[in-house]
């Protein structure tokens, strides 16, 4: 059976991603190495973004809109007819209106930025940038690119970013869209617990 060019390209990008993740990922850069130039700016933006996210979590709890246990909810409810599989939690919908504007504000800091997101410790991404949260169309190829929210990014790179507890972590990898990118992540601590991370994807 002949595959369409779009499917062939997607399969090629997937295989390339696996190869790069196994053999090409550079050694991660941890907090004992000094960041300079653009990387230093990225770290500063990530720290500011994290502070705003934590403040928003506090507001959601103090206002009674969410309970602490809901913020840490890891019971992922599959959303039907989604591929890759998407999930709801007790808090993801409310973050679409409260956290997403914060993420979008940092995404436009520099044209080299590809995404600015938060993930929990399992790599669950509850709300993405607006540009990657377009309405689902039912076309898997279109939705794969334009609607990347509410997914579990729990590959090796994703979990390393989500679970890192050092001040920052920089990794290079091939994204599942086929792009070779850098990823800077900072841990998010909330109520003395490790919630997850801020992740910024970028190209130099």
Secondary structure as GFF3:
##gff-version 3
##sequence-region A 1 204
A	DSSP	alpha_helix	5	23	.	.	.	ID=ss1
A	DSSP	alpha_helix	37	62	.	.	.	ID=ss2
A	DSSP	alpha_helix	68	71	.	.	.	ID=ss3
A	DSSP	beta_strand	77	79	.	.	.	ID=ss4
A	DSSP	beta_strand	86	88	.	.	.	ID=ss5
A	DSSP	alpha_helix	92	98	.	.	.	ID=ss6
A	DSSP	alpha_helix	100	107	.	.	.	ID=ss7
A	DSSP	beta_strand	113	120	.	.	.	ID=ss8
A	DSSP	beta_strand	124	125	.	.	.	ID=ss9
A	DSSP	three_ten_helix	130	132	.	.	.	ID=ss10
A	DSSP	alpha_helix	140	146	.	.	.	ID=ss11
A	DSSP	beta_strand	151	152	.	.	.	ID=ss12
A	DSSP	alpha_helix	156	163	.	.	.	ID=ss13
A	DSSP	beta_strand	169	174	.	.	.	ID=ss14
A	DSSP	beta_strand	180	190	.	.	.	ID=ss15
A	DSSP	beta_strand	193	202	.	.	.	ID=ss16
###
